[in-house]
Amino acid sequence: MTAELVRGQNHPLSQARLEIRVSAGTPIVAAAALGDEQGRIHGVEWVAHPGAPTLPGLEVSRQAAADHRLAVDLDAMPEAVHRVSVLLALPTGVGGPTSFGAVPAPFVAVTGLDGAEVASYTVAGLESESAVVALELYRRQGAWKVRAIGQGYAGGLADLLNDQGLAQAHQLAGGINDAVAQGVARSIPAPPRPDGDRSRQAAAPAVGPDQSGQAQQGTSGATAPQPTSPYGNQTPGQPTPPPNSPYGTTDPTQPSAPTSGGPIDYSHPRRQNAAPPPPPPTAPPAQPGQPAQPVAGDATGWSMEERLYNQVWGMFEDLARTTAAYRSAVDFAESRMEKELDQVLSDPRSRIGGQGDAAREAAQAKHSQLVNQARATLDRDLAQLSAESQVVEPALPPAYARWDNPVWHGYRVPMEIPMALRLGELHLPESAELRIPMLVRLPLERGLWIDSGRSSLDGSFHDSHDLSRLAMETAVAHAARLLAVYPAGEFTVHVIDPAGSGAQALAPLVQTGVLAAPPAVGAAGVADVLARLTQRVDLVQMALRAGAPDSLPPGFDTSQQLLIVNDFPHGFDDRAVNQLRYLADEGPAVGVHLMMVADREEAAGYGPLLDPLWRALLRLTPVADDHLADPWVGHAWTYEPSLVPPGSQVLQQVLTQVAAARAKHW
């Protein structure tokens, strides 16, 4: 939970590697100063600033910007350093504001590397000051804390640095201002607000609970004998020769933070956290009267991956808003026509001599004109978005790309975890051909539920076994993508398949040897896997609460864990059900994630006991279904899962590489 600090308040830091995010409504300079126990700066080499942006354990931005990310590694700080002060200043000599009283109050947040806020502080109450010590990280008795300072200086950086004991304060302040002035042409403006033409904020999709007219769906003592496993006696982690076989919902009204997490940004408008981008790609000059040519990666972000992520969600927002405008215009045209017709019919004189027919024709003509104008505007926007999609889709990295994207043919096991993962595609009925990738932030903030029920589908699946098989294939495709985008050894998958009904769909995972162990079958297998994962959650929680994450047992697997559960609630007793609920609620925060393949109706015997389980999971479907909602206008988006094309061997090829990298890692 984020600690929102006030001036003078402190908060403990449990992590050594941090980001300090700064947001302001105008370009500002961000710097950081290292200090001793008394807070004094020993020399210019103790200050990180745009002219000298890196110090041991510290890196700041190289230019003035409306948003900054400062990287801090407290473990890398020299022993003589006891304080790290975050300094903010308005650039001088560039024609901008000269005091913080004329700009929005800067917002500063200390976050972990996963983006989760630890503490935040809004530097309010500034007037004539042009420089401020926003906050400081300080070491006390071997532990680090953060304190909100908010000390402003009307004399700018020179007075601030002089007050901290730096003898060369005026020379250094002049050097910083010169470095900023030289790069002012590259300064980044404030990010666009939601009421602009394009809101390119870093966001994850917001997903509402299922409201298709049904309630949402979502233990150990097993003494039964262990059944024969349909998967054979596979040795964990040992790949076997690949076979010759080839390789979901929207609540229209209730947005919630997904997945995602990011996530859609519901925070105060000044608390933007989009990163300043490198110089964006240059688009070809547009012809007079023609829209600008789209460019892949034209959004904000430190890297191309982050820019593409922000661009995709910018397209999602644009499509949501332009469709909402069209629907609103159509509704207005219809209500206006109905009103005019009511007025005509309410006057008896209009029924004489054909006046009523003329009025009806006039009302219908106005209605058609308004609708046609709205449709023309929508078509123009859709054409622009379609052109952008055609440029962006081929440029997506594997984590964001469809399975048929050629980028998978050059796949290599990554060295770093990506920002997000593609779980499918979204589209609206007005633009069925325009598909927007559905990206969720990593690590997952919610478990996934692949709904194998028929209640909300179109009835094309008359055989429940076919639908269950497709649901399991969808889960395998999602799990394979998660394995593919994590570095070797950073993601572990467990499977519970009590009756062995998912053996065919699970074959790619089993035969390539990417699973931690063969799928657990029977009640005893269910109990064993759940007991180990719940114990893992308990151990990590205790270590984190004690502030001693390094105290975990030797050989403890620190990778992210995914549990795939098929055919729930078959093989689950009351104890196992409670353990599953516990994993869904507590697991994501400590790296244990749940993927359920289940039909809610089959678990109806538990009644409302399982309602919290279904609500804790992000519902997806194995076939196209309208069940996801955006947070702006509440459109019911059609979701389609990201599946491997029929006959493609890409899944087998990717998992074979993952298995080989996993074997080398262990």
N, C-alpha and C positions, 0 to 999 in steps of 0.2 A: 504494500500500500504506500502511495506517495506521501511523503511528509511535506506539507506546504508551509514553508518557514516564514516567519516574520523577522524583522530586523533584530539581530542579536541572538536569535535562536539557533541551536545546533542540533545535529542529528548524526548518529554513528554510521560509519561506512563499513559494510561487510565484504566489499569487493575491492581488489587492488586495481584492476583495469577498468577504467571508467571513460565515459564521454561527458563533456559539459556542453550542453546545447544552449545557444543564445539566440533569441528572437527579438527583433525590433522592427519598427515601422519604417525605418530608413537605414541606409548603409552606415555602419559603425565600425570602429576598429576594435578588435578583440586581442588582448595580450595576456600574458601570465607572468608573474614574478615569483621567484623562489626566495624564501626568507629563512633566517635562522630562528632560534627559539624566541627571540624578541621581535621577530618579524622584519628585521633589517635586511636590505638587499646589499650584498657585498660588492657587486660590480655589475657592469653592463652585461657581462656574460651570464648573469643570473636572471635575465629577462628574455622571454620568448615573445617575438613581435613580428609583424609582416616582413621586416627586413632580415630577421634571423629567426625563422619560425620553429626551429627544433632545438630542444635541449634533452638531456637524458631523462626519459620518462615523460616527456611533454612535447606536444606539437600543437601549433595554433595555425589559423588561416593566414594566407599570404596576401590578403587584400581586404579592403573594406567590403562589407556585405550586410544585408538585412538579416541573414541567418548564419550562424557559425556552429561548427562542431570542433571542440578542442579535445584532443586525445590525451589521457593521463594514465600513466602506469606508476602507481605509488610504490610498488616493489623496486622500481628502477631508480627511485630518487636517491641522490647521494645522502650519506649519513648526516651531513651537516645541514641538510634541508629539513625544516620542521613545519614550514608553511608554504602553500601554493595559493597565491592570490590571483583571482580572475579580474582583469582590468578592462573596462570598456571606455571608449572615448569617441567623440564625434570628430570626423576628419576636419582639418582646418585648411583654408585656402582653396576649397573646391566649390564654393558657392552653396553649400548645404546648410542645414540648421546649425546654430551655434550654441544651443543649450538644450539639455534634456527636457526642460519644461515645455519645449515646442514640439516634442515627438512623443509617441506612445511609450509608456513605461516599459523598459526592457524586461524580458522574461528569461530567467536562467534556470536550467534544469540539469541535475546530475543524474545520469542514467547508466545502467549496465550496458555491456556490449550488445545485449539483445534488444536494447531500446526501452526496457522497462525503467520508469522513473523511480529514483531512490528519494530524491528531495528536490523541491523547486522553490523559487523565490522570485516574486515580481518586485523589481526595484522601483517602488513608488515614492512619491514625495519629492522628486527632484525639481528644481526650478532653474536657476542660472548656471548650474554646474554643467561642465562640458566633458568631465571625466569622472569615473566612479570606480571604487573597488566594490564589485558586486557581491562576491562571496569569497571565502577562503577555505581550503582544505588544510587541516592542521593535525599534527601528530602529538598525541598525549599519552604517555605511559605505554608506548609501543603500539597504540591503536590510532587509527585515523578517523577524524570526524569532519563534517562540513558545517560552516557557520555562515549565516546571512549577515553581510556587513552593510552595504548600501551607503558607504561614505563617499560623498561627492566633493568635487573640487572645481570652483569657478575658474581657477587658473589653468585648467586643463591637465594634460599628462605631466607637464613639467612640475607643477605643484604636487601632484599625486606621487610621482617618483621621488621627489625631494622629501616629502613627508615620510617616506619609507626608508630614508637614510641613504639614498644613492647620491654620491657626490657629483656624478656626471649627469644629473637629471635633465638639465636643459639641453645638453648636447644630444642625449638619447631621444628625448621627446622630439627634437627637430629632425633627427634621422628617421624616426618612425613616420612623422608627417610627410617627409620627403618621399619615403618609400610608398606611402599610400597615394600621394599625389601623382607619382609616376605611373601607378597602375589604376588610376581612377576611371580610365576608359573601360576597364574590365570589372568595375564594381558592380555588384549584383543588386538590382532593385528589390524592393519588398515583394514578397510573393503575392500573386493575384488573389484577391478576396473572392468568396463564393459568388458575389454578384457581378463578377467580371465575365468576359467572354469565355474564359477558360480557367478553371481552377485546377491547377496541377499540384495539388497537395499530395504528399505521400499518404496513401490510404489503402485499407484493405476492404474487401467487400463486406457490407453489413448484411446480415442474414436474419430474417425473422423466423420465429417458430412456425411450424406448419399450421395453416389455418384453412385447410381445404375442407373444413366442416368436420374434421376428426380430431380427437385429442391426440397429442403427440405421443409416440412410442419410444420408447427407448429402444450355504451355499456350499462347507467344504466337506465334510465328513463323508468321504467316499470309501466304502468298504467293498464295493462290488469288484469282482475279479477284472483284471486288465484284459480288455478284448484284443483280438488280433488287429493290428494296425493295417489299414489298406495301403499305407505308404511304404511298407517293407521295413527292413532293418537298416535304415540309412544312418551312416555315421555323421554326426553333426559337423558341418563345416567342410565336408569332403565332397567336391562336385562329382557328379556322375555324367556319363556321356549324354548330351542333349538328345531328346527324342525327335522324331520327324514331324511332330505336331506343331502347328502354328502357335504362333503365340496363342447424382444424381439430382427442386422443391421450392416452393417459394411462398413465403407468407407475405401477402400483398400489403400488409398494414403494419407489421411489427418489426421494425429494424432493431437489430442488436449487434453488439460488437462481435465480429466474427473472429473469428478465426484469425477470425480472423482475427486482429488485432488489431492492429492497426490497425489500420485498421481504419475504418472511416473515422476521420478526425472530428470528434464531438467536442473538443476542448475549446476554450475561449479563443476567439479569432486571433488574438495577439500571440497565442501560444503555438505558433507554427513551428514544426520541426523538420521541414524539408531542407535538405542539405543544399548549400550553394553549388552550382554545377561548374565544371570546367567550361571553357568556351564552347557553346553549342555548335553542332554541325551547321554548315552554311547551306541554305536551300537555294536552288536555282532561282534567279530573279523571275518574278511573276510578270506575265504580260499585262498590259493595261486592261483593267476591267475583269481580269481573271484572278481567282484565288491563288494564294501562295502554294507552291508545290510542297507536299508533306515530306518530312524527313524523319527517319527512325532515330529516336533518342533526343527529341527536341525539348524534353521536360527537364526539370531541375534534378540534380543528383551528383554525387561525387564520381560515380562510375557509369559506364554505359548500362550495366545491369540495373542500377537504381533509376537511371533516366528512363529506360524502357518500362520499368515497373510503374513509375509515375505517369508515363505517357499512356499506358494501357488503362489505368484508372481514370485518367483525364478523358479518354475516349468514352469510358463507361458513364461518367458524369454528363458528358456532352450529349450522348444518346438519350440518357434519361431526361434531360431538361428539354431538348428539342422535341421529343415525343410528348412530353407533358404540355408544352406550348401548343402543339398541334391538337391534342385532345381537348385542351381548354378552349381553343378557338372553335372547334366543332361543336362542343357543348354550348358555347355562347351563341353560335349561329342557330342551333336548333331551338334554344330557349327564346331567342328573339323572334324566330318565325312563329313559334307557338303563341307568343304574346300578341303579335300582330294579327294572327288568325283569330284569336279570342276576341280582340277588339272589333274585328270585322263582323264576326258572327253575333256579337252582343248587340249590334245596332240593326234593328229591323229594316231600316232604310237601305242597308247595303245588300239586302236580298232582292231588291227590285232592279230590273233592267240590267242584270249582268254585272253590277258593281262588285258583288261578292267574288265572282270568278276573276275579275281583273285584280282585285286585292290579293287573292290567293296566289295568282301568278306572279305578282310583284314580290310578295313575301318569299315565295320559293326561289325567285331569281336572286334576291338578296342572299338567301341562304346558300345557294350554289356558288355565288361569287365569293362569299367569305370562306367557304370550305375549300374552294379551288385555290384561293390565295394562301390559305394555311398549308395546303398540300404542296404547293409550289415551294414554299419556304422549307417545309420538311424535306422534300426531295433534294433541294439544294444542299441542306446540311448532311443528309444521308450520303449524297455523292461525295462530299468532302471527307466524311468519316470513312467511307468505303475506300477511297483513294489512300487515306492514311493507313487503314488496316492492311491494304495490299503491300505497303512499304514496311510496316512494322512486323507483320507476321513472319516473313522470312528472316528478319534480323534477330528474332528472339533466341535466347540461350536455351539449352536443353530443359532446364527447370520450368521454363515458361512455354515451351514449344509443344505443338501437337506431336503425336507419335509418328505421323507421316512426314514430319519436317526433315529435310536432308541433314540437319545438324546432328541428328542421332547417328548417322552413318559414320561420323567422325568422333563419336563419343569416347571420352577418356574419363576415368574415375577422377572426380574433382579433388582439389586440395583444400578448398574452402566451402563452407556452407552458404548456399545462396540466400537471398533475401526472402524469396517467396517460392511457391509451388503452384503449378497449374492443376486444377481439379476438374476442369471442364470448360464449357463455353456457355455464354448467356446471349439471348436475343429477345426481341420484342416482336409482336405480330405485325406492326407497321413496317418492320425491316427484317424480315425473316432471313434474308441472305447475309446480313451484317452480323457477324459473330464476334463477341468480345471475350477474350480469355478471362476466365474466373481465376484470379490469383489470390492465394491466402499466404499470410506471413509465416515464416518459420522462425523458431520452432512452433508447432501447432499449439494454439491456445485452447482449442476444444477438440474433443474426440469426434470421430466421424461415424455416421450411421447410414449404411447402404440399405435402403428400404426395399425389402423383397416382397412386400405386400402388394395386393392388386387393387386396394381400395381407391387409390387416387389416379390410377392409370386409365388408359383409353379402352381397355378391354381387348386389345390385340393379343394379349397373352392369355390363352384359355387354359394352358397347362402350367400349374404352379411350379412344377419341377423345372420347366424351361426358364421361368422368371428367376427362380432361386439360383439356377446355374449362371444366368447372365449377371445377377447381383454379385455372385462370388467372383466372376471374371472381372467385374468392375473393381472390386476390392483388391484383387491381385494386381491390376494395372496401377491403381493408386499406390499400393505398397511397393511395387517395383520402381515406380518413379521416385518415391521417397528414398529407397535404397540407392538409386542411381545418382541422386543429387547430393548425397552426404559423402564426405571423405571416408576412406576405408576405415572400418572400426568405429565409426561415429554413429552408426544406426543399427539397431538390432531388432529383428522381427521374431515374434513368437506367434504360434497359431494354436487355437483350440477348435477342433472339429470333432465333437463328441461321437457322432455316428459315422464319421468318415464320408459324409455325403458330398463334401467339397473336394474330394481327391482329384477329380479330373481337372477342375479349375486351378487347383493349387500346384499342379504338376510343374509349371515353370519354376516356381520357387523351390519346390522339393528337389527336383532333379538337377538343378544347377548348384545346390548346396549353399544357398544364401541364408537359409534359416538358421537360427541359433540351435535348434533341435528339431527332430521330426514333429509334425503336428500332434498335439496331445489328443488322445481319444479316450472315450469312456469317462465315467464320473471320477475315477482316480486321477486321470490325466488332467481333468479340469481343476480338481482340488490342488494338485501339485503346482501347476503354473500360477494359479491365482495366489497361492500361499507365498511363492517366491517373489512375485511382483508386489504384493501388499507389504511384505517385509522390506523390500527395497525402498518403497515410498516412505515407510516409517523411519528407516535408517537415515535417508537423505534429509528428511524433515528435521529429525533430531539434531543432525550435524549442523544444518543451517540455523536452527533456532539457538544452538549453543555458540554460534559464530565460529565454528571449527570445521569448515568443509573438508579440510585435509585429514580429518580424523577417521575417515571411513576405513573399513577393514582392508588389509592388503589384497590386491588382486580384484578389488571391487570394480565392476564394469560401469564406467561413467558415461557410456554412450546413451543416446536417446533410445528409448524402448517403445516398440509398437506391439500391441496385442491385438491380433485378428480373432474375432469370435464368430464362428459360423453356427447357424442352426439354433440360435438361442430361442427358448430356454431349455432345449433338450440337454440332459446331462447336468443340469444345475439344480442343486438343492437350495434351501433358504440361506444357508451360510454362504454359498458361492454367489448367490444373487447380491447379498449385502457387500461382499468383497468387490464385486463388479461395480456396484454403485460407488463404493469408496474410491476405486481407481478412476472412475469417470470424474469425480469431484476433485480429488486431491492429486491425481497423477500428473496432469499437464504441467503443473507448477514445478515439478521436480523431474521432468523428463520421461514420464511414463504416459503413453497415449493409447487410446482405445479406438478400435475400428470394429463396429458391430455390423454383421450381416444378418438381418432379422426382419420378421413380419410382426408388427406390433400386436396384431390380433391373436397370434399364437401365444403371446404372453399375457393375454387379457385376464387370465385367472388370478394374476397377482393384483389386479385392480389398480388403485391409485398409488400403490407402493412404488411402482416403477415410473411414475410420471416424472420425478426429478431426474431419473436416468435419461429418458428421452430428451428432456429439455436441455440437459448438459451436452448433448451431442449435436453436431451439424448434420442435418438430414440431407442426404443425397439420394438420387435414384439411378437405377441402371438404364432407364430409358428417358426420353425427353419428357419433362413435366414442368408445369408452371407452379413454382413454389418458393422462389427466392424474391426478396424485396430490396429495393434500394432505399437509402435513408432520407432521400430528398423529397420524392413525390410518391413513394410507395408503389411503384409499378410492380406488377406480377411478371417477373422475368422467367422465360423458359430456360431451364437448365438442361444441358446435355453432357453426359460424362465423357471423359477423355479416354477413349478406347483404342486399342491397337487395330489397325486395318486388318480385315480377314486375309489370311494367307501370309501375312508379314512375319518375318523371323526377327524383327528388331528387338522384341522383348527378350528372346532367347539370347541374342548376341550381347545385349546390354547386361543382362544378369550374369552371363558367363564371365564378363570382365569384372563385375562386382565381386563374384565369388573368388576369382583369382587374386584380386587385390585384398580381399578379406583374408585369404589363406596366407598371403605374405605378411599381412599386418600381425596376425596372431603368431 
